[in-house]
Amino acid sequence: MERICFVLQVKPNRLDEYKFRHREVWPEMLAALRETGWNNYSLFLREDGMLVGYLETEDFAAARAGMAARGSTSVGKGNG
């Protein structure tokens, strides 16, 4: 099992939008993450926009490709 941690910076002018879009995660998104191997996935957002993500997966490249193939989110496409 791979343990993955990543850090991104949310632009100050996009913080409100980010918080709004992540307040309630769609059930379809949660299912897609599970089905493509994203386990124990968490996001932590600091007031200044620093975003830390953590997940566990058997194969991170495959998990990212699985989400990218679904085309429903930027998750897994490398652009946060």
SVG drawing of the C-alpha trace seen along z (x, -y; Angstrom):
<svg xmlns="http://www.w3.org/2000/svg" viewBox="-24 -37 28 39">
<polyline fill="none" stroke="black" stroke-width="0.4" points="0.0,0.0 1.4,-3.4 0.9,-6.4 0.7,-9.6 0.8,-13.1 0.6,-16.2 0.6,-20.0 -1.1,-22.5 -1.8,-26.2 -5.3,-27.5 -5.3,-31.0 -6.6,-33.6 -9.3,-34.7 -10.5,-31.1 -10.7,-30.1 -14.4,-30.8 -15.2,-28.8 -13.0,-25.9 -14.6,-25.8 -18.1,-25.9 -17.3,-23.1 -15.8,-20.9 -18.4,-21.5 -20.4,-18.5 -18.8,-15.9 -21.2,-14.3 -21.9,-10.5 -20.9,-9.8 -17.4,-11.4 -16.9,-9.4 -17.9,-6.2 -15.5,-7.1 -12.6,-7.6 -13.3,-4.3 -13.7,-2.4 -10.4,-3.8 -8.4,-3.0 -8.3,-6.2 -8.5,-5.0 -8.4,-7.0 -8.4,-10.2 -8.4,-13.5 -7.9,-17.1 -6.8,-19.8 -7.1,-23.5 -5.2,-26.2 -6.6,-29.7 -3.9,-31.0 -4.9,-28.5 -2.3,-25.8 -3.9,-22.5 -2.5,-19.2 -3.9,-15.9 -3.4,-12.4 -4.5,-9.0 -3.5,-5.4 -3.6,-3.3 -2.2,-0.2 -1.0,-2.0 -1.1,-5.8 -0.5,-6.0 -3.4,-3.7 -5.6,-5.6 -4.9,-8.9 -5.5,-7.4 -8.7,-5.9 -10.1,-9.2 -8.7,-11.0 -10.5,-8.5 -13.8,-9.4 -13.4,-13.0 -15.7,-14.3 -13.1,-16.1 -9.6,-17.5 -8.6,-15.0 -6.0,-12.8 -5.2,-15.1 -2.3,-16.7 -3.9,-20.2 -5.5,-20.0"/>
</svg>
